[in-house]
Amino acid sequence: MKEIYKEVIRDFEKSKLASEKAFEKKQMELYMRIPRVAEIDKEMADLGLRLAQMILNRDAAEGNAQAIKEEQKALTREKDALLYENGYDEGFFDEAFSCQKCQDKGKLDNKYCSCFKQSIISKYFEMSNLGKSLENENFDAFNINYYSDIVDPSYGMSPKDNMARIWTISLNFVESFGSQFENLLLHGDTGLGKTFLSNCIAKELLSRGHTVLYTGAGQLFRKVEDARFSRGEDPLAPHFVSMAYDVDLLIIDDLGTEFATTVTKAEMFNFVNKRLLDKKPTIISTNLSPSDFEDFYTDRITSRFFGEYTFLHFFGDDIRIAKKHGML
């Protein structure tokens, strides 16, 4: 597992070299076409060095420092005008980098950039074969016709109408992600689309640049125990657990299938509570019914489920059977 981290580091080093070469190529093209831009960049660098030396030597009089800053602003305006007049848009250099925030360095302000964290997560996706699942399990592949349109008297609606409602809520969850805080709890029997729907949401948010960690409940708590008790089975377990707390979206699949211990219950509360306090959304899928929660988890956990999560109940026939036999 340690190789995952090393592999990501190697990938970033290669990407950084490639992006630097791409940037230099674009820069030389620009300098040859507009020599004044090269002069401006040199003047800007000289001004930056002068300002840094003044601050370092503590002799940066407020007036002198302000004069340098005003000169920098004037040069920036001149450069922007030259670029505009010659048909260069603001994103001219953007294509040189995969990540505009850290410019492919993997770090931002001495902290790992979100692109680096997502690369680690993506490696876990590949190991769990989830990456391949996302190729086929996305919003475009959804087919509501797998669900029956016969009204179920117990719920007062058909599985198809229920799924249409759930689908709308899921789309709204994606569209409002980052501006509205919401957590989803998907519950119901197996084979009704809970995992498929989670994958759809994960795929869409990943494509929009958010960090997403998808993990089975059993896998998550095995990592927790390995990290807590330093068993050494997985050197990256502490990093994995840290990501589970910090990612933009955490998806826990098959809650209730993990081996329940005092440790797992305590950590489950920590995950749920910490992410609620930090306003970081979580999606949980489970075969447990809401009435089963108190048998598996503490009152503190279940109260947060009921108080802070939107419950989406899946019911109907196993659609995997319908898919397998082409029953449409």
Backbone torsions as a table, in degrees:
resi	resn	phi	psi	omega
1	MET	NA	-28.6	178.7
2	LYS	-62.1	-26.0	-179.5
3	GLU	-64.4	-26.2	179.1
4	ILE	-59.4	-49.8	-179.1
5	TYR	-61.1	-45.7	-179.4
6	LYS	-62.6	-39.8	-179.7
7	GLU	-65.0	-41.1	178.5
8	VAL	-65.0	-41.9	177.3
9	ILE	-58.5	-45.7	179.3
10	ARG	-61.6	-42.2	-180.0
11	ASP	-61.3	-40.7	-179.2
12	PHE	-70.1	-35.3	177.7
13	GLU	-64.3	-42.5	177.8
14	LYS	-65.1	-43.8	-179.2
15	SER	-63.9	-39.2	-179.9
16	LYS	-64.4	-43.6	178.2
17	LEU	-62.8	-42.4	-179.3
18	ALA	-66.3	-40.9	-179.0
19	SER	-69.6	-36.2	178.1
20	GLU	-64.2	-40.0	177.9
21	LYS	-66.1	-41.3	178.8
22	ALA	-63.6	-39.6	179.2
23	PHE	-65.6	-45.8	-179.5
24	GLU	-61.7	-37.9	179.7
25	LYS	-64.4	-45.1	179.2
26	LYS	-65.7	-39.1	-179.4
27	GLN	-63.9	-43.5	179.6
28	MET	-65.4	-38.2	177.2
29	GLU	-60.7	-43.2	-179.4
30	LEU	-66.5	-44.0	-178.6
31	TYR	-64.1	-37.5	-179.5
32	MET	-68.9	-35.4	-178.5
33	ARG	-80.1	-37.5	-178.8
34	ILE	-131.0	84.9	-177.3
35	PRO	-55.4	-31.9	-179.0
36	ARG	-60.1	-30.7	179.2
37	VAL	-63.8	-38.8	177.7
38	ALA	-63.1	-40.7	178.7
39	GLU	-64.2	-41.6	179.6
40	ILE	-62.8	-44.3	179.9
41	ASP	-60.6	-39.0	178.8
42	LYS	-67.3	-43.0	179.1
43	GLU	-63.0	-39.7	178.3
44	MET	-63.2	-41.7	179.5
45	ALA	-64.4	-41.3	179.6
46	ASP	-64.7	-41.7	179.0
47	LEU	-64.3	-41.6	178.9
48	GLY	-62.2	-39.9	179.3
49	LEU	-66.8	-42.3	178.4
50	ARG	-60.8	-44.2	-179.2
51	LEU	-64.4	-41.5	179.6
52	ALA	-63.5	-40.6	179.6
53	GLN	-66.4	-38.4	178.4
54	MET	-63.0	-44.0	180.0
55	ILE	-66.7	-42.1	-179.9
56	LEU	-62.5	-39.9	-178.8
57	ASN	-86.3	-0.1	177.9
58	ARG	58.2	31.3	177.0
59	ASP	-119.2	25.3	-179.3
60	ALA	-82.5	88.0	175.8
61	ALA	-59.6	143.7	-174.9
62	GLU	-55.9	-41.1	-178.7
63	GLY	-65.9	-43.1	-179.9
64	ASN	-64.9	-43.7	179.8
65	ALA	-63.3	-42.2	-179.6
66	GLN	-64.8	-36.7	179.2
67	ALA	-63.5	-40.9	178.0
68	ILE	-64.6	-42.2	179.9
69	LYS	-63.7	-38.7	178.2
70	GLU	-66.6	-37.3	178.1
71	GLU	-65.2	-40.1	177.3
72	GLN	-62.2	-42.3	179.0
73	LYS	-63.0	-40.0	179.9
74	ALA	-64.7	-42.2	178.2
75	LEU	-65.1	-39.4	178.3
76	THR	-62.2	-42.9	178.6
77	ARG	-63.9	-40.7	178.9
78	GLU	-63.4	-43.0	-179.9
79	LYS	-64.6	-44.9	179.4
80	ASP	-59.5	-40.3	-179.9
81	ALA	-65.4	-42.5	178.6
82	LEU	-62.1	-43.3	179.1
83	LEU	-62.5	-44.0	-179.4
84	TYR	-63.5	-45.0	-178.6
85	GLU	-63.6	-27.2	-177.7
86	ASN	-100.3	12.5	172.8
87	GLY	84.1	16.1	177.9
88	TYR	-96.1	126.9	178.7
89	ASP	-87.5	174.5	-176.2
90	GLU	-63.9	-25.6	-177.4
91	GLY	-93.0	20.1	-175.9
92	PHE	-55.5	-42.0	-177.5
93	PHE	-90.2	-8.1	-174.9
94	ASP	-60.7	-37.8	-176.2
95	GLU	-64.3	-15.3	-179.6
96	ALA	-74.1	-17.4	-175.4
97	PHE	-122.4	141.3	175.0
98	SER	-74.4	-35.9	178.8
99	CYS	-122.0	117.4	-178.0
100	GLN	-73.2	-26.1	-176.5
101	LYS	-66.6	-50.8	-176.7
102	CYS	-106.9	-1.2	-177.4
103	GLN	53.3	45.1	174.5
104	ASP	65.6	19.8	176.4
105	LYS	-84.3	-22.6	-179.9
106	GLY	87.7	-10.3	179.5
107	LYS	-133.4	150.7	179.4
108	LEU	-141.3	119.2	-177.1
109	ASP	54.7	43.9	178.2
110	ASN	64.7	16.5	174.8
111	LYS	-123.2	151.5	179.4
112	TYR	-62.5	132.1	178.3
113	CYS	-72.1	159.6	179.6
114	SER	-62.1	-28.6	179.7
115	CYS	-67.7	-35.1	177.9
116	PHE	-68.5	-45.1	178.8
117	LYS	-59.9	-41.5	-178.9
118	GLN	-68.4	-31.3	177.2
119	SER	-64.4	-41.0	175.9
120	ILE	-61.7	-46.3	-179.7
121	ILE	-61.2	-41.4	-178.6
122	SER	-61.6	-35.3	177.7
123	LYS	-64.2	-40.0	176.0
124	TYR	-64.6	-37.5	176.9
125	PHE	-58.4	-46.8	-178.7
126	GLU	-61.8	-42.1	-179.1
127	MET	-64.4	-32.2	-178.3
128	SER	-92.0	3.8	-178.3
129	ASN	65.9	10.6	179.8
130	LEU	-69.1	-33.4	179.4
131	GLY	-55.6	-40.4	178.8
132	LYS	-69.1	-36.7	179.2
133	SER	-60.9	-37.7	-176.4
134	LEU	-68.6	-17.5	176.3
135	GLU	-65.7	-32.3	-176.2
136	ASN	-109.3	-20.3	-176.4
137	GLU	-107.2	90.7	179.9
138	ASN	-148.5	172.9	-174.1
139	PHE	-59.0	-33.9	-178.9
140	ASP	-67.1	-25.8	-176.6
141	ALA	-89.5	-2.8	-177.2
142	PHE	-68.8	135.8	178.6
143	ASN	-132.3	104.6	-176.0
144	ILE	-70.4	-13.7	-178.3
145	ASN	-71.7	-8.4	173.8
146	TYR	-71.3	-15.7	-176.8
147	TYR	-97.8	140.7	-178.4
148	SER	-68.2	144.0	175.8
149	ASP	-100.7	12.6	176.7
150	ILE	-83.2	126.4	-177.3
151	VAL	-65.5	131.4	175.4
152	ASP	-92.8	115.0	-176.9
153	PRO	-56.8	-28.6	-178.6
154	SER	-65.4	-28.8	-175.6
155	TYR	-116.1	-9.2	178.9
156	GLY	71.9	17.4	176.7
157	MET	-156.6	166.9	178.5
158	SER	-86.7	157.8	174.8
159	PRO	-56.9	-33.9	179.9
160	LYS	-65.9	-46.5	178.7
161	ASP	-64.3	-37.9	178.2
162	ASN	-63.6	-42.1	-179.1
163	MET	-68.7	-34.2	177.1
164	ALA	-63.1	-39.1	177.8
165	ARG	-65.3	-46.3	179.5
166	ILE	-62.5	-39.5	-179.8
167	TRP	-61.6	-43.4	179.4
168	THR	-63.5	-43.3	178.5
169	ILE	-62.0	-40.2	-179.4
170	SER	-66.0	-42.1	178.2
171	LEU	-64.0	-41.5	177.8
172	ASN	-64.1	-35.6	177.8
173	PHE	-60.2	-43.7	-179.9
174	VAL	-67.8	-47.3	-174.9
175	GLU	-66.1	-31.9	-178.1
176	SER	-97.1	5.5	-176.7
177	PHE	-61.9	129.6	-179.5
178	GLY	96.8	-25.8	178.9
179	SER	-108.8	-20.7	179.4
180	GLN	-133.8	130.5	-177.8
181	PHE	-89.9	123.0	180.0
182	GLU	-151.4	148.2	175.7
183	ASN	-125.1	145.4	-178.4
184	LEU	-118.2	140.5	173.2
185	LEU	-124.7	110.8	-177.7
186	LEU	-97.0	121.0	-178.1
187	HIS	-135.6	151.5	-178.5
188	GLY	150.1	177.4	-178.2
189	ASP	-66.5	168.2	178.9
190	THR	-70.1	155.0	174.0
191	GLY	78.8	18.2	-177.2
192	LEU	-109.7	1.5	173.0
193	GLY	106.9	10.6	-178.2
194	LYS	-64.5	-48.2	-179.6
195	THR	-67.2	-40.1	178.0
196	PHE	-57.6	-46.6	-178.9
197	LEU	-64.5	-41.2	177.3
198	SER	-60.1	-40.9	178.8
199	ASN	-64.5	-39.2	178.5
200	CYS	-59.6	-46.8	-179.4
201	ILE	-64.6	-43.8	179.7
202	ALA	-60.0	-47.0	-178.1
203	LYS	-60.1	-45.5	-176.5
204	GLU	-66.1	-43.1	-178.7
205	LEU	-71.1	-34.8	175.6
206	LEU	-61.7	-41.9	-179.2
207	SER	-66.6	-19.8	179.1
208	ARG	-95.6	6.4	174.1
209	GLY	90.8	11.3	177.9
210	HIS	-88.7	153.0	175.8
211	THR	-86.9	133.3	-177.3
212	VAL	-135.1	132.1	173.3
213	LEU	-119.3	120.3	178.9
214	TYR	-109.1	123.3	-177.9
215	THR	-145.6	144.9	171.1
216	GLY	-73.0	151.2	-178.8
217	ALA	-60.0	-41.6	180.0
218	GLY	-61.3	-45.0	179.4
219	GLN	-63.0	-44.0	-177.9
220	LEU	-59.0	-47.1	-175.1
221	PHE	-78.2	-22.5	170.5
222	ARG	-66.0	-40.2	177.2
223	LYS	-64.5	-40.7	179.8
224	VAL	-59.9	-48.2	-178.1
225	GLU	-66.1	-38.0	179.4
226	ASP	-65.5	-40.3	179.8
227	ALA	-69.4	-43.0	-175.5
228	ARG	-69.7	-40.9	-174.9
229	PHE	-100.2	6.0	175.5
230	SER	50.3	48.2	-179.1
231	ARG	-74.1	-20.2	175.3
232	GLY	79.7	5.6	179.8
233	GLU	-67.4	-32.3	179.3
234	ASP	-136.8	104.3	-178.7
235	PRO	-60.3	-22.5	-178.6
236	LEU	-93.2	3.7	-178.1
237	ALA	-55.6	-45.4	179.0
238	PRO	-60.5	-37.6	179.2
239	HIS	-66.9	-40.8	179.2
240	PHE	-61.3	-46.1	-179.9
241	VAL	-63.8	-41.2	178.3
242	SER	-61.0	-40.9	178.3
243	MET	-63.7	-37.4	-179.5
244	ALA	-61.1	-30.2	176.8
245	TYR	-79.1	-34.1	-166.1
246	ASP	-101.6	-20.9	-174.6
247	VAL	-61.2	157.3	178.9
248	ASP	-60.1	-42.7	178.9
249	LEU	-135.0	126.1	173.7
250	LEU	-106.3	128.6	177.0
251	ILE	-117.5	118.4	178.9
252	ILE	-109.0	115.9	-177.4
253	ASP	-97.9	148.3	174.4
254	ASP	59.2	42.5	175.1
255	LEU	-61.3	136.2	-177.7
256	GLY	105.3	-12.9	178.3
257	THR	-93.3	-11.3	179.7
258	GLU	-71.9	158.6	177.5
259	PHE	-77.4	111.1	-173.0
260	ALA	-77.1	123.4	175.5
261	THR	-132.9	173.7	176.0
262	THR	-59.9	-37.4	-179.3
263	VAL	-67.2	-47.9	-177.6
264	THR	-64.0	-38.1	179.2
265	LYS	-66.6	-40.4	178.7
266	ALA	-65.1	-43.0	-179.3
267	GLU	-69.7	-33.5	177.1
268	MET	-60.8	-43.8	177.5
269	PHE	-62.3	-42.7	-179.6
270	ASN	-60.5	-45.2	179.2
271	PHE	-60.6	-51.6	-176.7
272	VAL	-62.1	-48.8	-174.6
273	ASN	-68.9	-45.5	-178.1
274	LYS	-62.8	-42.7	-178.8
275	ARG	-69.5	-32.2	175.1
276	LEU	-65.4	-45.0	-179.5
277	LEU	-64.0	-35.5	-178.6
278	ASP	-86.5	-0.3	-179.0
279	LYS	58.7	42.4	176.9
280	LYS	-108.3	117.5	-174.7
281	PRO	-63.9	148.7	178.2
282	THR	-135.3	141.2	172.7
283	ILE	-118.1	130.2	178.7
284	ILE	-123.0	133.8	173.1
285	SER	-118.8	142.5	-175.6
286	THR	-155.9	152.8	172.6
287	ASN	-89.4	-6.3	178.8
288	LEU	-71.1	148.6	172.2
289	SER	-89.4	158.0	178.8
290	PRO	-53.4	-33.9	-179.3
291	SER	-71.0	-17.7	179.6
292	ASP	-82.8	-18.1	-171.5
293	PHE	-57.1	-43.5	-175.9
294	GLU	-68.0	-21.4	176.7
295	ASP	-75.4	-26.2	-176.5
296	PHE	-100.3	-32.9	-173.0
297	TYR	-128.1	170.9	-177.4
298	THR	-78.1	165.0	177.9
299	ASP	-60.3	-34.9	-178.9
300	ARG	-62.5	-38.7	179.8
301	ILE	-71.6	-50.8	-175.8
302	THR	-63.0	-34.3	179.7
303	SER	-65.0	-34.1	178.3
304	ARG	-74.2	-35.4	174.0
305	PHE	-58.1	-52.7	-175.5
306	PHE	-69.4	-29.1	-176.6
307	GLY	-89.6	-26.1	-170.2
308	GLU	-122.2	-4.0	-177.2
309	TYR	-114.5	145.3	171.0
310	THR	-87.1	118.3	-178.1
311	PHE	-85.2	128.7	177.1
312	LEU	-120.9	111.9	-175.1
313	HIS	-95.6	122.7	177.1
314	PHE	-97.1	129.9	175.6
315	PHE	-143.0	163.6	-178.8
316	GLY	127.1	-163.0	179.3
317	ASP	-88.3	155.3	179.4
318	ASP	-61.1	110.5	-176.2
319	ILE	-75.1	-15.1	178.1
320	ARG	-66.4	-32.9	177.0
321	ILE	-67.0	-42.1	178.9
322	ALA	-62.6	-41.3	179.1
323	LYS	-65.3	-43.6	-176.5
324	LYS	-61.4	-39.2	-175.8
325	HIS	-100.6	8.3	177.7
326	GLY	62.8	36.1	-175.6
327	MET	-84.0	82.2	178.4
328	LEU	-129.7	NA	NA
